[in-house]
Structure formats: structure tokens, C-alpha cells
Amino acid sequence: MSDNKELRAPQDASRIALHEDYEVRYWSNKFGVTHEQLKEAVDAVGHSAEDVEKHLKG
């Protein structure tokens, strides 16, 4: 089943999909970071939203 791009939040809130613009906007806003900072965090720890949040909080 494909994602409904009209939703504001991702359908799978445990994973960050950087290839979906609406998810990048959602996660960037949620964590209070730029798109580049979000990408760097995902590159560092993977696509787990929990791991990215921990990484960004230091």
C-alpha cells in the first residue's frame, strides 16, 4: 500500500523516509532541525525515528 501524501504525519511513525518531502518536513518540524541536519542524523544512526531523536538531542 502506498503512502497517502495528503497526510501531515508519516504512516509509519517509527521510520524516517527521506525520499518523501512531506516526511522530511514533518520530522524537521518535530525535531526543530533543518532538512540537512535531519539527513545528517539519519546518515549517522539510520532511519529509526527514536534513534534519530536521541542523536539530535545529544
N, C-alpha and C positions, 0 to 999 in steps of 0.2 A: 504494500500500500504506500503510495507516495504522500509526502507531506503536503498539508494544506497551507499554502504560503500566505493565506489571509490571516492566519493565527499570529498573535503577537508573541507568544511563548512557543518554544520548541515542543514537539510532541513527545520526545524522549528527553526529559529534563536532566538525565544523568550524563548525557554526552553532548559535546560541543561540536557542531558541524560547521567548520569554517567556510565551506563551499556554498553555504546558504546565507545570502546577505541579511535576511531578516533575523537569522540566529546570531550572526555577528553583532548586529545592532542590539538585540536583546541582551546577550551576555556582556557586551561592553557597557551597556547602561546598568545592568545588575551589579557588576563588579566595580563600576566607576573608573574604567580604564579606556584608553584609546584602542582602536582596532588593532594597531600594531602591537601594543602591549599584550592584548589578548592572544594574538598569533604567537608572539614570543613565548608566552606562558604555555600554550598548547604544544609548541615545539619542544619545550623543556620537559613537560611532565605527561603529555598525552592528552587525549580527548575527554577524560573524566572531568565533569564539572566540579566535583568535590576536590579532586587533586589540583585543578587549576585555581580554585578559590583559595586553597591552602597556600599554594605557591605565591599568589598575588598578595596575600596577607603577610607573607614572610614568616 
